[in-house]
Amino acid sequence: MVRKPPGVVPPVFKSQKVLAEYSAREHKLTFSTITPMFGGSPWPLKVNPAAPVAARSVRGHLRFWWRALNGSRFASLSELFKAESRIWGSASSSHGNPSKVDISVELLRSTTLLSCDQLRDLKEREEVFYCGYGLFDSKTPIEGLDRFPFKVTATCDAELWENDVAPAVRAWSLLGGVGRRTRRGFGSLRQYHESRGLFGFPKKTKTHKYSLLPTTWLVGPKSSSAKEAWFWILDKFKAPERYGPKPRGRMASPVVVKAVADPRDSKIFWPVAFQFKAPKDPNRHRIDHVWSGLSETEGLCCLSIGEFPHE
């Protein structure tokens, strides 16, 4: 009896998976810090000059800003988590999956540590010292980095990039930063664009308990220096001699103050302030009360988030 060889069954490929792999492309983005950066390394109060920005940190930033932009789309936290996990990955034992967005970071130029004179100048500014609480008041010598450029490469399919990743990148570069104390303006970023149009934030967003991103922000007078714009907005919100040792009303946790690079002109910087939506914050009513009078009394104008005053 002649035994027939077993039939060879061709592998079955899922067409959607194959198409996704072939449609994935690299999106190269160039950034530069515009204010001093601290932290970002495994060692306390230290930086890693060879790799100051880690790929996993960038993915974490983009994940947070995706959540801030898309929280109002979902009726429950579980739905939000499932959608977030499908894009950015999850380590859950039941339905874990890898991220659909691959991130790599390349340093474009060697970094320079802040000199002793530069650190002393920052410490002597009371508003910077106050906002850097935990950085400058330690007995251990602290390290910081001056401006440095770096490139981020995000690999994903075109639809995912257009609908989810690119808006998160815009939000991160405009409103976020790298390193420690980014909500106080440290490690702010400039993104270099092929086109210098304004960021496409929605004009109206639904008010929802899972929304984080506000619809408006406060913008101060323009400056030719990122540090001067940063110092200006810090002085308005955080000067200890003006508001006492604990100015809870103006600088509670949801409030962010920073310098923002104008995407229309590389030589212009704006001092901005905004507050994350935090409806369960017990100080929210007091924050809103203080916030409402700032635009009229202290040189700040209220605009839709992502917009700047016209020349």
Secondary structure as UniProt FT lines:
FT   HELIX           15..23
FT   STRAND          24..33
FT   STRAND          37..38
FT   TURN            44..45
FT   TURN            49..50
FT   HELIX           55..70
FT   HELIX           71..73
FT   HELIX           77..88
FT   TURN            93..95
FT   STRAND          102..107
FT   HELIX           116..124
FT   HELIX           126..131
FT   TURN            132..135
FT   STRAND          144..145
FT   STRAND          149..157
FT   HELIX           158..160
FT   HELIX           161..165
FT   HELIX           166..175
FT   HELIX           182..184
FT   TURN            185..187
FT   STRAND          189..192
FT   TURN            209..210
FT   STRAND          216..219
FT   HELIX           226..238
FT   HELIX           240..243
FT   TURN            248..250
FT   TURN            253..254
FT   STRAND          255..261
FT   TURN            263..264
FT   TURN            266..267
FT   STRAND          269..275
FT   TURN            279..280
FT   TURN            282..283
FT   HELIX           284..292
FT   HELIX           294..297
FT   STRAND          301..304
FT   TURN            305..306
//
